[in-house]
Amino acid sequence: MGNINPVYITALFDTKKIYQRVAKFQLALALFVHRLTVIETFIPFYILTKTKSDDQ
């Protein structure tokens, strides 16, 4: 690795930027999906507890 191509360096930095954007997007997506799954698991649980309390 004596002389490194400057184009390679800029490409490396560009991919780093792209990776950061993708990571941010994936994080946002993961948080959104996580929120959805939390809601999906919470609602049936809430309905179950509500119906149980209504029965008594």
Contacts in CASP RR format, 6 or more apart in sequence:
PFRMAT RR
TARGET T0000
AUTHOR 0000-0000-0000
METHOD contacts of the structure
MODEL  1
MGNINPVYITALFDTKKIYQRVAKFQLALALFVHRLTVIETFIPFYILTK
TKSDDQ
END
